[in-house]
Amino acid sequence: MPLPQLNVKNSSINILNTFMGYNHNSRIADGEFYDMKNLTTDYFPMMAVRPKRAIIEQLVNPMGMFGCDKVVFVDDNKLYYDQGYVCDLKKECAGKERRFAMIGAYLCVFPDKLIYNTYDQTVDYIENEVTTTTAPTFCLCKLGQDFMKRILIPGIQHLIQKNISTGLIHHRTRL
């Protein structure tokens, strides 16, 4: 007695080697997912369930938050970068909402006028104050003369030369 013959279907295996993300449209391409509820791509090429949400830190008096490479926030008049304490902010700005700007490695905090270097973790201020022991002397320069070398203010001459050498002030600036 002959046995019945089964129809063999061609089997294929699709391997996902590029993840194209979430696409909630009626037509999606290979590598896209229509529904990614509670999934993470942290373990790509494998899909996994995302970890539970958790409270990382309870803020006392949040006055600003900023996202760049790391999370930046101000809480209780203290600046935090990447969940680490950086410094206390100006007391006269306490209770004011902060604004942030990231310029290269420098994080600027306003209205405190604070600059935090995220590369070497140094804090500086935009405003500069120099105290001298003698009275400053100014003199006129001839047109076309290098005026930066004619400022005779004791105590800041080295700052001017430093800014010229680092390119912050062009030494060929004319009056």
C-alpha positions, 0 to 999 in steps of 0.5 A: 500500500503506497503511503500518502506523500506530504507536500514539503514547504520551502523553509527559510530563516531570516536573520536580522543583522540591522535594527532599523527601530520602531515604526508604527505604520501599517507597512514596515520594512525588514528590521523594523518593529511595529510594537516594542512595548517594554522591549530594549535593544541594549543586548542587540542583536537579541531583544530583551525585556527592559529593566523595571523603572526605578527612582534614581534620586529624589530631588528636594528643590529642582530648578533645572535639568539638561540632557547632553552626554550625561544628565545635568540638574540643579537641586537645592542650589547645587549643580550635579553632573552625571549624578555627581555633586559639582559645586554650590551655585550663587546664593543670589540666584537661589530659587531661580530657574536655571538655563544650560548651554553645552559648548564643546566640553564646557557646560554653561549655567545661567543666571549664575554665569558658571562654566563647568569643564566636563573634561577636567572637572574645573569650575570657572565663572564668565565674569572676571575680576582683577584687583591691582595694587597700583592705578591702571594706565591707558595710552592712545595708540597710533592707527595700525599699532598693536593695541593689546601690547599698549595696555599697561594694567598691572595684574592683567598683562599676563592674562592678556598675553595668555589670551593672545597665545591661546587665540582668544584674543587676536594679536593682530587686532587693530584699534 
